[in-house]
Amino acid sequence: MFKAFNITEPGPILLLVALLQVWSYPMHDPVMMDRGFLADRETTRKSFIHAGWISVICIIIFGSFGIIAGAQAASGESMNEALLRLLGDNAMLLFNITLIISAMSTLDSTLSSSSKLVAVDMKLMPASRFNGRVTMAVFMLLGLLCVFLGNKDLFSAVAVSGTASMYLAPVIFFCLWGKQDQVPVWSYVSTFILAIAGAALYFVESAGHTQLLGDAHKYTKLLFISATVLIGGCLLFWLGILSNRKTQPLPSSA
């Protein structure tokens, strides 16, 4: 059934959220960032370009299933039930296998990245296979605990990680594009804290543990949090650059 476009509906709201998070989300994706630099720079660049258009096509096709199911679903029928009725058993079997493969790929890359973060980047323990496996087990248990905290929405994991990754957006805007190399450490740290706080706030709000942002739809809350993190992070970087310029000594005249 046709529905008129309404900017306040969850769908358009999520599109606005995607426009805010698209700048930073790919930079934290472990599949791209941890596996993408195994080859030389030129091969990696070409791989990212081709992965881009292939991903766009796949995402559009995958999203079309939800659109078709929503348009053809009977009253009270879930998306999976509608797809099963429309596609049949064999097609739905392939559809579910694809989802499982995608989930396993995400888990694999996330756990390997957690080991790299703890052992290689943060150097909290010696880099070894045993320590890597222990780190993976700990992160798996922590993720499992989240399932029992009242939020079983698959999208919440993407929303939380996407919001947390938004601390990278000012890095892209000011450091990579703006060529600014005088950003103080406190700008990075405060932006990171702001993004993590925003991600935590969305988690407790979407799970129903708090109502600090009122009774608005959880996607509306996500849009508000994402905009706050992005604007706040950019403001912190801008203030940090200004403070560094003011404290730098003037060049002495010969």
N, C-alpha and C positions, 0 to 999 in steps of 0.2 A: 504494500500500500504506500502510495506517494506521500511524503511529508515535506512541507515547506521548510526551507532553510531557516534555522533559528540559531543565532550566535550563542544563546544561553544553553543550548542542548549539550550533552556530554561529548558528542562527536566533534563539533567545532571547537569546543574548549580544549580537547586533546590535540587538535591541530595547532592551536596557539601554543600549547605547552611544547609540542614538538619543535616549533620554530624557535623557541627559547633554548631548548636543550640540545638541538642539533649541532651547535657549535662545539660543545664540550664532550658529548657522549661518545663519539668515535675515538677521541683521544684516550679514553680510559678503557676501551673495549680490549680485553685481554687477548681475544682471538687475533685482532689486527696488530696490536702494539707489541705483544710478546712473541708472536709467531711471524710477524711481517718483516722482520729485519734479519731473517736467516740468509737471505740472498743479498746481492750487491744493491746499491742504491737505485740504479736505473731499472733493474728487474723488479724491485720492490715498488717503485713508482708506477710502472706499467701494471703490476698486479693490483694495486689499489684502484687504478682507473677502471680496469676491467671488472674488478669486484664491485665497483660502484654501480655500473649500469646493470650488471647481472642481478645485484641485490634489489635494485629498484623494481625490475621486472618481477622478481619473485615475491617481493612485498606486495605489489599491486595485485598479483594473482591470488596470493594468500588472503589479502584483505577482501577480495571480491567474494570469497566464500562466505565471509561474514555478512556482506551486503546482500547476497542472494538468499542466505538463510533468514536474515531479518525480514526481507521483503516477502518471502514465501512461507514463513512460519505461521502455523495455525495458532489460535488463541491458547495461551498457556504452554506452548511448545518451546523447549529450549533450543539453542543453536545446534547442539549435537544431534538432537532428535530430528530437527528439520533437515540437517545435512544427510543423516542416515536415510531419511525418507526420499530425499531428492537424488542422492548419489548411489545409494545401494551399499550392500555389505562390502564388496571388494574394494570399491573406491574409498570407503571410510576406513577400511583396514590400512590401505596405503597412507591415507591422511594421518591416522594415528601413529603409524610407524615413523612418518616424517617428523611429527611432534616429539616423539621419544628420542630420535636421533639428534634433533636440534637441542633438546634439553640436556642430553648426555654430552654434546659438544660444549655447551655452555658450562656445565659442571666441570668438565675436564680442564678447560682453559682457566676457569675461576680458581680451582684448587691449585693448579700449577703456578698461577700468578701469586696466590697467597704464600706459597713456599718461597718463591723468588723474592717477594716483598720482605718476608721475615728474615730469611737467611742471607740473601745477597744484597738487597738494598739497605735494609735497616741494620743488618749484621747483628741481630739479637742472638744468633746461635751459629755454630760452624755449618758451612754448606756441605751437607752429606745426604745420601739417599734416606737414611733413617730419620734424620731431622726433618727432611721434606715430607716424608710420609706421616710423621707425627703432626706436623703443622696442618697437613690436609685433613687428618682425622679430627683435629680440634675445630677447624673451620666448618667441617661437616656437622659436628655436634652443635656448634653455635647456630648454624643455619636451621638445624632440626628443631632447636628450641623455639625459633620464631614461629614455627607451625602451630605451637601450642599457646601462642600469645593472642589468639583470637583473630588473626588475619590470615586467611587462606586464599586470598586473591592473588592469582598468578601475576597480574599486572602490577601489583604493589612492589614486587621485587624489582621490576624494571623502573618503576617510578622512583623508588627509594635510591637505587644506584644512579639513575639519571640525575636526580637532584643533588646527590653527593658529589657527582663528577663536575658540577657546574663551577667549582673553584678553578677549573682549568680554563674556563672561558676568558677571564681577564688575562691569563697568561698568553692565550692565542692573540687576543686583541692588541695588547700593549707590547708584549715581548716579541712574538713571532711576526706579527704584521706591522706593529708600530716601531720595531727595532729599539725598544727601550731596554737598556741593560742596567739601569740605576734604580731598580725597584727594591726597596728595603725588605728585609726578612719579615718584619712584622706585617707587611701587606699580604705576603703569601700565607702566613700563619693565620691571621685574622680572617682572610677569605676562606681558607680551609675550614676553620671552626664554624663560620657562618653557613657554609654549604652542608656540613655534617649536622648542624643544628636544624637546618631546614629539612633534611632527609628524615631525621628522627621525629620532627614535629609531624611530618606527613604520615609517618608510620603509625604513630599513636592516634592521630586524628582519623585516618582511614580505618583503623581497627576498632574505633569507638571507645578507646580508653579515655580520651579527652574531647572537650568541645570548646577549645580555646578560640577557634575561628568561627564559632557559631554553628548553625545547622545547615550550612550550604552543602551542595553536592561535593563529594570528595575530589572530583576532578577540578571543580572551581577552586577548592582550597589548594590543590596542586599548582594551578596557574598562578595564584597569588603568591605562594611560597617561591616558585621558580622565578617570578619577576623580581621579588624582593632579593633573592640570592644573587641574581645576575646584576641588578642595579647596584646593590650593596657592595658586591665584589669589585665591580668596575670603579666605584667611588673610592674604595679603599686603595686600589692600585693608583688611581689618579692623585689622591692625597699623599700617598707614599712617594710618588715621583716628585711632586711639588716640594715636599719636605726635604728630599735629597738635594734638589736644586738649590734650595735656600741655604743649606748647610755646607755646600761645596765652596771652598775658598776661591776667590776671584783670581784670575791669572795675573801675576805680577808684571808690570810694564817694564820693558828693558830700558 
